């Protein structure tokens, strides 16, 4: 026993440098991402504060044990209240950002993507300045993105997801939808991903069960279905439709006509949320909350082409740089590193602010201070360290081109590429369709579009591999346990990513009862259990 320990120690010492060399690209980008996050925490302690939203979440977290069951972010805040500072929450959010980058890299390596394309796909989530800034805020974006990414990972990491994985994915995607209603896009996309290559009812049933369990618990705490699903109130869709409503030709009952904007169509505010928050908005004349929903439905029914044109135009702004109106530039300042966010009294609407040291519901008082070295560096970095809109457009095009490219085999790569592209693009479209264009709302797509692009690229440039029948497949009862430091089983025990699992396109669907194989010949797919 004693003789074996030095040998094991020497093997470990040799394997670590080899592992680092094998993944040198990820190591470099990950180190840069870690350094940037430490700098962000030093620049804006203890956290960045968004007026209205951050205070609401902290106020709700203080209502324990009567905290609303559907509001998931206040539960996260409550979980770290024992630390006495919201800096602990943003530290967890920064760690989640790093984990998203690592998971993207390991997943792509497992699916057969080379180390450098996989590193490139992990770079936006690790280094994008907007991502760093949002992780420093007391806002829901990081929790929302992480929940959806975990749900997708649980379903794609094995060719046939098990019952527990599907159940966990259902709970995770329900958590994401409860955090932000935009999560309904991922909920539907993941269900479709399970149903298209039909392999039985267990995984889809477990996935739906996880969703039902989560929202069932929310329903038990709230008492209404609409409240549990977060469907109460239509003010955001009202703002979206009020911006385009042509009330001169709309047929509306008197109670709804009071909600018509007073400005001519060509003089409406550039941001639809003006109609939600401004004291001069007609929203204050609403007789009941249901009137906002009804007004929005009437605009959608009577002006469908105008609505679709507005959604398409604003969605395109995520993929091509366009000039921002003054009020839009004001909002964009919140999501870029600023030199001195503590001095917000001079420009109440456009300058971010910082949280109080403890768990107070109000931000720290405004004070005129000089920018520190960390904030000056990040302010300069934020001018260039963002993912350009044309790059996002290229990601979508590469993902879609690779997914539909007429190449035999690797159907599973196509399905996963379409899944991740659908989630990323769907988040952007749904946000614009139900609210407005905002860099903050489109940011979660960075966790999905680069992965989709990497898979599309891999499918465009590679040829189908024959199945290696000597290696145990994913889900094989005699498969190996995950390697140390890899609890989700994304890499093999020797540190190398797993090979791409055999695809559904490599099987003709026939079942050999004697051998347990589907299909025939060298491309047969081992029977999954």
Beta strands, then each sheet from edge to edge (+ up, - down):
strand 1: 48-49
strand 2: 353-354
strand 3: 511-512
strand 4: 517-518
strand 5: 525-526
sheet 1: 1+ 2-
sheet 2: 3+ 4- 5+
end
